Amino acid sequence: MTLVGYDTSTDKNQSEFLQSQIESKLSGVKVEVKSLPFLSAYNLAVKGEFDLQLSYWLNDYADPMSELETHELNNSHNFGKYTSKNFNKQLSLAKSKNATSQKAYFKNLLNAQKQLSKATRSSRSAPKLKTT
């Protein structure tokens, strides 16, 4: 299994920590860490040439949609090529029909997050949402 990260000291430390945790908790699993310059690591991610990828995302705007959109199939940051009809439907409804109803909007985002959490092993999923 290959873990791709950047060649900064912080990323190297985090990659080594993840490597040790995975190898100590999952019998027989070996993790090769590739600490690469940003552009090299990014190019591998874009091509999908990784098993695990250490990366960062800062929301463009203060809304969980900013995080959730990164998992849409056509999003340039969806390096794992995640796709789900239900997930896409929830985001589409939130962006269109339910955009003017705060309660409906956040219900769609919550449903999308639940779908994403069930379907992926991504630790880069959306911030936890609550509805009242």
C-alpha positions, 0 to 999 in steps of 0.5 A: 500500500502506498501513502503519498504525501508532501515532502514537508517535515510536518507531512513526513511526520504525519505520514510516518505516524499513519504508516506505524499505526496502520502497520501495527493495527492491520496484520500483514499490511505494509505501507510505503511512504512517498514524500514528494514535492507538491507538484509530484504528489499532486500529479499522482493524486490527479492520476489516481496513482495512490492507495492513501493520500495525505492532503489538506483542504481549506473551505472556500467559504463558510458552508459545509457545501464547500467541503462536500462539493470536493466529493462530486465526481466532476470536482478537480479535488475528488482524487479518489473519483468518488461517485454516488447517485444519491450523494449527487442528488442530495447536493443538487437538491441543496443547490437548487430546489432547497437552496432557499430553505435553510432546514431543507438545505442542511437536511440535504447536506446531512444526507449527503454526508451520511452517504459519504461516510457510509461509502468511503474510508475518507478521513477528509469528509465534511465537518459533522452536521447537526440538524435541530 
